[in-house]
């Protein structure tokens, strides 16, 4: 019995000394991180696929995206441009 326990301890110490256990721990940690990134990427892919499906089936979606992302307007729309409170519209003179 003692010999078996000693053999197990020597084997464990040998694996630890070679770095095998540390490598296994690092690989498990990296696997967990990659699974997290995979989940986030899968969710983003589903969102993009949903937008693609909407764009294929709805002209209203395309028009709304053009107005929001590209600041485009329809011919019959009024556009109001407001000056920012913090900016000054007066030119500065150079000396």
C-alpha positions, 0 to 999 in steps of 0.5 A, a space after each residue: 500500500 505504501 509503495 503504491 502511494 509513493 509511486 503515485 506521488 513520484 508520478 505526480 511530481 514527475 508530471 508536475 516537474 515536466 510541466 504537463 499539468 501546467 500545460 493541461 491547466 493552461 489548455 483548459 483555461 484557453 478552451 474556456 476562453 475560446 468557448 466564451 468568444 465562440 458564444 459571443 461570435 455566434 450571437 453576433 452572427 445571428 443578429 447579422 443574419 437577422 438583419 440580412 433577412 430583414 433587408 432581403 424582405 423589406 424595403 422599409 428596413 433598407 430605407 430606415 437603415 439608409 436614413 440612420 446610417 448614411 444621413 439620407 432623406 426622402 424628397 418630401 422630408 424636412 431636415 432641421 440642422 441645429 447648431 451645437 451649443 458648445 461650438 462657435 460658428 464665428 471664424 477666428 482671425 489669424 495674425 
